[in-house]
Amino acid sequence: MHKNLYILILISMLLLSACGGGGGDTISEANQNTAPDFTGIIDYAVDENTLDIATLQATDAEGDNITYSISGDDASLLSIGGSSGILAFQSSPDFESPQDADQDNIYSVTVSASDGQLTSSLGIIITVNDVVEGLGGVNMLLMGNSFFKPYAQRLSELAFDAEFLEHTDTVFTRGGDNGTPIGLWNNEGTNTDIKQILDAGNFDMLGMTGYYNEDDPTSGFSEWIDYALQKNPNIKIFISIPPIDFPADWQQRAEDAGFNNIRELYEFFVSDHTHTIVIDQLREMYPSTDIFSIPTGWATFDLEGMYQNDVLLDDISLFGSFESAIFTDAKGHQGEIIAYTGTLIWLNALYGVQLRTNDFDTGFNTDLHTIAEEIMDNHNPNYKQQ
């Protein structure tokens, strides 16, 4: 009897012990921690000069706070927000000067996410793309008259097309003598306006229109150069040499001045007056300043000569509308074909663009690029930009 009771009690204790062990395992499984789980992609592509890459995200089944970190060969070049997961470059990457370990513009890092006990890791690859950054550019103040204006107005268009994406210009024009350097200087209104522009102090180049003043050839030029240098000590100066006006009178004016034709008279205006008298004197006055000329007027004479010889490849009249004539009026204001040829001359003179390989579409069949390039090829190198 007692023996049987003892056996029953022992069996009951064993059963209770077995049940208790099972209950303990269930509680342990409920409290088990799991590592954070990453979501998202592992390959990224960003443009050069860009800092931010992506925001990495990981989730934690237990709702624990997650801390992010990075490691690997290129980790020193990047950073990650400890709590935000924002992955970024320490400094903007330059495609032309890769800093990654393999120097192939592919940056590799390992991103880790920790809940304080367990950590998950993810390999990340960031490819840096090349971006067309342009060839720089120059900040210019361009001021002149109506024989200067067509080129100044189109320079930005051609400069941007040639990838000088940082080119900027401020254009200030007045008609006739009012747009010459001395005319702009002597007019109280324009004098004040232009001085305020120059006072910004960030100009690299000042362009003015050439003109003929036998009694005081540097008049206006020297005044503006003096003022410009006060706030723009490294500014360069150019003089755009305009054509001679009133084309119907060219031959008579050339003969009255003692020349055989208008081209000889213009060559005198370029070489003997603008170069030898005006620019040489200005260079003596400002020996540290680069002062040069652009023979813009040759575009007018070359195209007029091609018209007379019937070798233009476009249906162009001598006088007529801006779009379809050499001249728009009796004074000789330029038609579009001259305006674009002259601006191509400026593009070569100011930025050194090789025009025969430049693909800007002028809209004309006549090869204006070659005309402009030949004009600059024949220009006296002593009076080109240094």
C-alpha positions in Angstrom: 0.0 0.0 0.0 2.6 2.5 1.1 4.8 1.3 -1.7 2.1 2.0 -4.3 1.5 5.4 -2.9 5.1 6.3 -3.1 5.2 5.3 -6.8 2.2 7.5 -7.6 3.7 10.5 -5.9 7.0 10.0 -7.8 5.1 9.8 -11.2 3.2 13.0 -10.4 6.4 14.9 -9.6 8.0 13.8 -12.8 5.0 14.9 -14.9 4.9 18.3 -13.2 8.6 18.7 -13.8 8.2 17.9 -17.5 5.4 20.4 -17.9 7.5 23.1 -16.1 10.4 22.6 -18.5 8.2 23.1 -21.5 6.8 26.3 -20.1 10.3 27.7 -19.6 11.3 27.1 -23.3 8.3 29.1 -24.5 9.2 32.2 -22.5 12.8 32.1 -23.8 11.7 32.0 -27.4 9.4 35.0 -26.9 12.3 37.1 -25.5 14.8 36.2 -28.2 16.4 39.3 -30.0 16.9 39.6 -33.8 19.3 41.7 -35.8 18.1 44.7 -37.8 16.9 44.0 -41.3 18.0 46.3 -44.2 15.6 47.4 -46.9 16.4 49.2 -50.2 19.0 48.9 -53.0 22.8 48.4 -52.8 23.9 50.1 -56.1 23.7 53.9 -56.4 24.8 56.3 -59.1 25.3 60.1 -58.5 26.6 62.9 -60.6 30.0 64.4 -59.7 30.0 67.5 -57.5 27.1 66.0 -55.5 27.4 65.3 -51.8 24.2 63.4 -50.9 23.9 59.7 -52.0 20.9 58.1 -50.3 19.2 57.4 -47.0 19.8 53.8 -45.8 17.0 52.2 -43.8 16.9 49.2 -41.5 14.0 47.9 -39.4 14.1 46.1 -36.1 11.5 43.5 -35.2 11.7 44.3 -31.5 11.5 48.1 -32.2 15.0 48.8 -30.8 16.8 52.0 -31.7 19.1 51.5 -34.7 22.6 53.0 -35.0 24.3 53.2 -38.4 28.0 53.1 -39.2 30.3 52.5 -42.2 33.5 50.7 -42.9 35.6 49.6 -45.8 38.3 50.8 -48.2 36.4 54.1 -49.1 34.8 54.7 -45.8 37.0 57.7 -45.0 35.6 59.5 -48.0 32.0 59.2 -46.9 29.9 59.7 -43.8 26.6 58.3 -42.5 24.2 59.8 -40.0 24.3 57.6 -36.9 20.5 57.7 -36.4 19.3 59.1 -39.8 21.1 56.7 -42.1 21.9 59.5 -44.5 24.9 58.5 -46.6 27.0 61.3 -48.2 30.4 62.1 -49.5 32.6 64.1 -47.1 33.5 66.4 -50.0 32.0 66.6 -53.5 33.6 63.9 -55.8 35.3 65.0 -59.0 35.0 62.6 -61.9 38.3 63.8 -63.4 40.1 63.2 -60.1 38.7 60.0 -58.4 39.7 59.4 -54.8 38.3 55.9 -54.4 40.8 53.1 -53.6 40.8 51.8 -57.2 40.5 55.3 -58.7 37.8 54.2 -61.0 35.0 56.4 -59.7 33.3 53.4 -58.0 33.2 53.8 -54.2 32.6 50.7 -52.0 31.6 50.8 -48.3 29.9 48.5 -45.9 27.0 49.9 -43.9 26.2 48.4 -40.6 23.0 48.7 -38.5 23.1 47.8 -34.8 20.3 47.6 -32.2 22.9 47.7 -29.4 23.3 43.9 -29.3 23.2 42.5 -32.8 24.4 44.0 -36.1 23.5 43.6 -39.7 25.8 44.7 -42.6 25.2 45.6 -46.2 27.7 46.2 -49.0 27.1 49.5 -50.9 28.5 50.5 -54.3 28.4 54.2 -55.4 29.2 55.1 -59.0 30.1 58.7 -59.8 29.0 60.0 -63.2 30.8 62.5 -65.4 29.0 65.8 -65.9 29.7 68.3 -68.6 31.1 71.2 -66.6 32.0 73.6 -69.4 35.1 75.5 -70.0 34.7 78.3 -67.5 33.9 81.8 -68.7 34.6 85.5 -68.2 32.4 88.2 -66.7 32.4 91.1 -69.1 31.1 94.7 -69.3 30.3 95.5 -72.9 29.5 99.1 -73.8 29.3 100.8 -77.2 27.0 102.0 -79.9 24.8 100.5 -82.6 27.8 99.2 -84.5 28.9 97.3 -81.3 25.5 96.2 -80.1 24.8 93.2 -82.5 27.9 91.4 -81.4 27.5 92.1 -77.7 23.9 90.9 -77.8 24.9 87.5 -79.4 28.1 86.8 -77.5 26.4 84.8 -74.7 24.6 82.6 -77.2 27.8 81.6 -78.9 29.8 81.4 -75.7 27.3 79.0 -74.1 27.2 76.9 -77.3 31.0 76.6 -77.1 30.7 75.3 -73.5 31.8 78.5 -71.8 29.0 78.0 -69.3 30.3 80.5 -66.8 30.3 83.3 -69.3 28.4 86.4 -68.1 28.1 89.9 -69.6 26.4 93.2 -68.9 25.6 95.1 -72.1 25.2 98.9 -72.1 24.6 100.6 -75.5 23.7 104.0 -76.8 23.2 105.2 -80.4 25.8 107.0 -82.5 28.4 109.2 -80.8 26.6 108.7 -77.5 27.8 105.1 -77.4 31.5 106.0 -77.9 33.7 105.8 -74.8 33.8 109.6 -74.5 30.1 109.9 -75.2 29.3 107.5 -72.4 31.7 109.2 -70.1 30.4 112.8 -70.7 26.7 111.9 -70.3 25.8 112.3 -66.6 23.2 109.5 -66.7 25.3 106.9 -68.5 28.4 107.9 -66.5 26.6 107.2 -63.2 25.0 104.0 -64.4 28.2 102.4 -65.7 30.2 103.4 -62.7 27.7 101.7 -60.5 28.1 98.5 -62.6 31.9 98.7 -62.3 31.7 99.3 -58.6 30.6 95.6 -58.2 34.3 94.8 -58.6 33.9 91.4 -60.2 34.6 92.2 -63.9 37.3 90.3 -65.8 37.0 92.2 -69.1 35.8 95.6 -70.4 34.9 96.0 -74.0 34.4 99.3 -75.8 33.8 100.4 -79.3 36.6 102.1 -81.3 36.1 105.5 -82.8 38.2 108.2 -84.5 39.3 111.2 -82.5 42.3 112.9 -84.2 42.7 115.6 -81.5 42.5 113.3 -78.4 42.6 109.7 -79.6 42.5 108.1 -76.1 39.7 110.3 -74.9 37.1 108.2 -73.1 39.2 105.1 -73.1 41.6 106.3 -70.5 38.8 107.7 -68.3 36.9 104.4 -68.2 40.1 102.3 -67.7 41.1 104.5 -64.8 37.7 104.0 -63.2 37.5 100.3 -63.9 40.9 99.5 -62.4 39.8 100.9 -59.0 37.6 98.0 -58.2 38.7 95.6 -60.9 42.5 95.6 -60.8 43.0 92.6 -63.1 40.5 93.6 -65.8 41.4 93.2 -69.4 40.4 95.9 -72.0 39.4 95.3 -75.6 38.4 97.7 -78.4 36.1 96.5 -81.1 37.1 98.3 -84.3 33.8 99.1 -86.2 33.4 99.4 -89.9 33.2 102.7 -91.7 29.6 103.8 -92.1 27.6 104.9 -95.1 28.7 102.2 -97.5 27.3 104.0 -100.6 30.0 106.7 -100.0 32.9 104.3 -99.3 34.8 104.9 -102.5 34.5 108.6 -102.4 35.5 108.8 -98.7 38.5 106.6 -99.4 39.7 108.7 -102.3 39.1 111.9 -100.3 41.4 110.5 -97.6 44.1 109.6 -100.2 43.4 105.8 -100.5 42.5 103.7 -103.5 39.5 101.9 -101.8 37.6 101.5 -98.6 39.7 98.5 -97.5 42.9 100.6 -97.6 41.2 103.3 -95.5 39.9 100.7 -93.0 43.4 99.2 -92.7 44.7 102.7 -91.9 42.0 103.0 -89.2 43.0 99.7 -87.7 46.7 99.8 -87.9 47.8 103.4 -87.9 45.1 104.9 -85.7 43.6 102.3 -83.3 46.8 100.3 -82.8 49.7 102.7 -83.2 48.1 105.7 -81.7 45.3 104.6 -79.4 46.3 101.2 -78.0 50.1 101.9 -77.9 49.4 105.1 -75.8 47.0 103.3 -73.5 49.6 100.5 -73.0 52.1 103.1 -71.9 49.6 104.6 -69.5 48.6 101.2 -68.1 51.6 98.8 -68.5 50.2 96.1 -66.3 46.8 95.9 -68.1 46.2 93.7 -71.2 44.7 96.0 -73.9 43.9 94.5 -77.3 41.7 95.0 -80.3 39.1 93.0 -82.3 38.9 93.9 -86.0 35.1 93.3 -86.1 34.7 95.7 -89.1 36.4 93.3 -91.5 33.3 91.1 -91.4 31.4 93.9 -93.0 33.9 94.5 -95.8 34.5 90.9 -96.5 30.8 90.0 -96.8 30.1 93.1 -98.9 32.9 92.1 -101.2 31.5 88.6 -101.5 28.1 90.0 -102.3 29.6 92.2 -105.1 31.5 89.1 -106.4 28.3 87.0 -106.2 29.9 84.3 -104.2 27.6 84.3 -101.2 25.8 81.0 -100.8 22.6 82.7 -99.5 19.9 84.8 -101.0 21.1 88.1 -99.6 20.5 91.6 -100.8 22.8 94.6 -100.2 20.1 96.6 -98.4 17.0 95.2 -96.8 15.7 93.5 -93.7 18.0 92.4 -90.9 17.4 88.7 -91.7 18.2 88.9 -95.5 20.5 91.8 -96.2 24.1 92.9 -95.7 22.9 96.3 -94.5 19.6 97.4 -93.0 19.9 101.1 -93.8 22.0 103.7 -95.6 24.2 104.2 -92.6 25.4 100.7 -92.9 23.9 99.0 -89.8 24.6 95.3 -89.9 22.3 92.6 -91.2 22.2 89.3 -89.4 24.9 87.7 -91.6 27.3 90.4 -90.5 26.2 90.2 -86.9 26.9 86.5 -86.6 30.2 86.7 -88.5 31.4 89.5 -86.2 30.3 87.6 -83.1 32.3 84.6 -84.3 35.3 86.9 -84.6 34.7 88.0 -80.9 34.4 84.3 -79.9 37.8 83.6 -81.3 39.4 86.8 -80.0 37.9 86.5 -76.5 37.9 82.7 -75.9 40.4 81.4 -78.4 37.8 79.1 -80.1 39.0 77.4 -83.2 36.2 78.4 -85.5 36.8 75.9 -88.3 35.9 73.1 -85.8 33.2 75.1 -84.0 29.7 73.8 -84.9 27.5 76.7 -84.0 24.6 76.9 -86.5 24.5 80.5 -87.9 21.5 79.7 -90.1 23.4 80.6 -93.2 24.9 78.4 -96.0 27.9 80.7 -96.4 30.7 79.5 -94.3 30.9 82.4 -91.8 33.2 80.4 -89.5 36.0 80.3 -92.0 35.5 84.0 -92.9 35.8 84.9 -89.2 38.8 82.7 -88.6 40.7 84.1 -91.6 40.1 87.6 -90.3 41.6 86.7 -87.0 44.4 84.7 -88.6 45.3 88.0 -90.4 45.0 90.1 -87.4 48.3 91.6 -86.0 49.3 89.2 -83.2 50.8 92.1 -81.2 47.2 93.4 -80.7 45.5 90.1 -79.8 44.7 89.1 -76.3 47.7 88.0 -74.3 
